[in-house]
Amino acid sequence: MPEPLRRDPIGEARRHWTERWGSEPARPMAAVTSVMRVQQILLAQLNAVLRDHRLTFPRYEALMLLSFTREGALPLGKLGERLQVHRTSVTNIVDKLEIDGFVRRVPHESDRRATLAEITDEGRSVAQAATLDMNAAAFSLEALGADDQERLTDLLEAVRRGAGDFES
């Protein structure tokens, strides 16, 4: 982890924003900037937890999605849809998981145009071990108590609903 900054850059930006445009626009700017910074921090911390498992958070998410399916496999397009990433990113994620022996590509049973990503036994083992570490690290949210974690989830769900992220 890098050295802490001597000042809060978001607080500084909020101060400047307030001086120039007032406190009303400064409030959502500070909130959005905070969310974006926390995302960077969490991703770095989660990747550090996963490093010993030869995973990154996106690859971990893909393994978990595959492990939750009945057959342990999904078409690459469906995997990308559920991960909410571009096709190119899915290809990259699956390529790296395949190189490490955590997934394999198999032809779709009934659609010759589709390829499935299928989790291997090694992939299931590494997903299980990584999940134990992620749970022990509270997914890097140990700074928040249980009630605050629930409140944060609810607040972010409201933003997602407002953006039409999912159907109710």
WONOR-V472690 format. One record per residue. N is the residue number from 0. PHI is phi in whole degrees, -180 to 180 (none if undefined). NEAR is the number of other C-alpha atoms within 12 Angstrom. Layout:
n->{N | N}
phi->{PHI | PHI}
near->{NEAR | NEAR}
//
This chain:
n->{0 | 1 | 2 | 3 | 4 | 5 | 6 | 7 | 8 | 9 | 10 | 11 | 12 | 13 | 14 | 15 | 16 | 17 | 18 | 19 | 20 | 21 | 22 | 23 | 24 | 25 | 26 | 27 | 28 | 29 | 30 | 31 | 32 | 33 | 34 | 35 | 36 | 37 | 38 | 39 | 40 | 41 | 42 | 43 | 44 | 45 | 46 | 47 | 48 | 49 | 50 | 51 | 52 | 53 | 54 | 55 | 56 | 57 | 58 | 59 | 60 | 61 | 62 | 63 | 64 | 65 | 66 | 67 | 68 | 69 | 70 | 71 | 72 | 73 | 74 | 75 | 76 | 77 | 78 | 79 | 80 | 81 | 82 | 83 | 84 | 85 | 86 | 87 | 88 | 89 | 90 | 91 | 92 | 93 | 94 | 95 | 96 | 97 | 98 | 99 | 100 | 101 | 102 | 103 | 104 | 105 | 106 | 107 | 108 | 109 | 110 | 111 | 112 | 113 | 114 | 115 | 116 | 117 | 118 | 119 | 120 | 121 | 122 | 123 | 124 | 125 | 126 | 127 | 128 | 129 | 130 | 131 | 132 | 133 | 134 | 135 | 136 | 137 | 138 | 139 | 140 | 141 | 142 | 143 | 144 | 145 | 146 | 147 | 148 | 149 | 150 | 151 | 152 | 153 | 154 | 155 | 156 | 157 | 158 | 159 | 160 | 161 | 162 | 163 | 164 | 165 | 166 | 167}
phi->{none | -68 | -59 | -64 | -71 | -73 | -133 | -83 | -65 | -72 | -62 | -65 | -62 | -63 | -61 | -64 | -62 | -63 | -61 | -86 | -123 | 97 | -75 | -60 | -73 | -70 | -63 | -67 | -61 | -66 | -65 | -63 | -62 | -64 | -60 | -64 | -68 | -63 | -60 | -63 | -64 | -62 | -61 | -64 | -68 | -66 | -63 | -66 | -64 | -86 | -54 | -66 | -96 | 61 | -126 | -114 | -61 | -60 | -70 | -62 | -58 | -63 | -60 | -66 | -58 | -64 | -69 | -83 | -81 | -60 | -95 | 75 | -146 | -144 | -61 | -56 | -62 | -66 | -61 | -63 | -61 | -72 | -80 | 61 | -131 | -68 | -53 | -61 | -66 | -62 | -58 | -63 | -61 | -67 | -55 | -69 | -65 | -70 | -58 | -82 | 82 | -89 | -139 | -137 | -89 | -134 | -67 | -67 | -60 | -117 | -123 | -63 | -80 | -102 | -120 | -101 | -99 | -121 | -73 | -93 | -60 | -64 | -62 | -64 | -64 | -69 | -63 | -64 | -64 | -65 | -66 | -60 | -69 | -65 | -64 | -63 | -87 | 51 | 50 | 65 | -111 | -64 | -69 | -109 | -74 | -57 | -63 | -68 | -64 | -64 | -63 | -61 | -59 | -64 | -62 | -70 | -63 | -62 | -65 | -64 | -61 | -61 | -90 | 73 | -64 | -154 | -85 | -76}
near->{13 | 8 | 6 | 9 | 10 | 9 | 10 | 15 | 17 | 25 | 20 | 17 | 25 | 26 | 21 | 19 | 21 | 20 | 14 | 13 | 15 | 15 | 17 | 16 | 19 | 24 | 21 | 18 | 24 | 26 | 21 | 19 | 21 | 22 | 19 | 15 | 17 | 20 | 18 | 17 | 20 | 26 | 23 | 21 | 25 | 34 | 29 | 23 | 28 | 32 | 21 | 16 | 30 | 26 | 34 | 28 | 31 | 30 | 39 | 39 | 31 | 45 | 46 | 33 | 32 | 36 | 30 | 20 | 20 | 11 | 15 | 27 | 35 | 36 | 35 | 37 | 25 | 23 | 37 | 28 | 18 | 24 | 26 | 20 | 21 | 17 | 19 | 16 | 21 | 32 | 25 | 20 | 32 | 41 | 21 | 26 | 36 | 28 | 17 | 20 | 24 | 36 | 37 | 30 | 26 | 24 | 18 | 18 | 13 | 11 | 11 | 11 | 13 | 19 | 24 | 31 | 39 | 36 | 37 | 27 | 18 | 22 | 38 | 29 | 21 | 31 | 36 | 22 | 24 | 32 | 27 | 17 | 24 | 31 | 18 | 16 | 20 | 20 | 26 | 26 | 25 | 17 | 14 | 15 | 13 | 13 | 13 | 14 | 18 | 14 | 14 | 17 | 17 | 14 | 16 | 18 | 18 | 16 | 17 | 15 | 15 | 13 | 11 | 11 | 13 | 13 | 9 | 9}
//
